[in-house]
């Protein structure tokens, strides 16, 4: 129980220090009220137009899938580097991991997350009652 007491004390200490830092920066920080303060300024170019472009959620889904399966590739690479030390138990673990990754990919594929065409949009509209 003493290990949890130390962990709880550390957690309280971290929350207190973070709170003090936030309050100190709010009280001691500079205040800028000029007209150009709220304007985004990137790479020396002032913005032109109304607002940011809106991308369909498909782009974000593909990005998330890429990150998920890229992390899986990193795990497989780490296993490949230490395959001799891990032995048969490591092989069994990587086979289970690969099977889980393949099942996840099959589920994503079956659910239509990779279909970007017109048929998917029409099916989505029909499913939500927006088309007869």
ABEGO torsion letter per residue (X at the ends): XAAAAAAAAAAAAAAAAAAAAAAAAAAABBBBABAAAABBBBGGBBBBEABBBBBBAAAAAAAAAAAAAAAAAAAAAAAAAAAAAAEAAAAAAAAAAAAAAAAAAAAAAAAGAABABAAAAAAAAAAAGABX
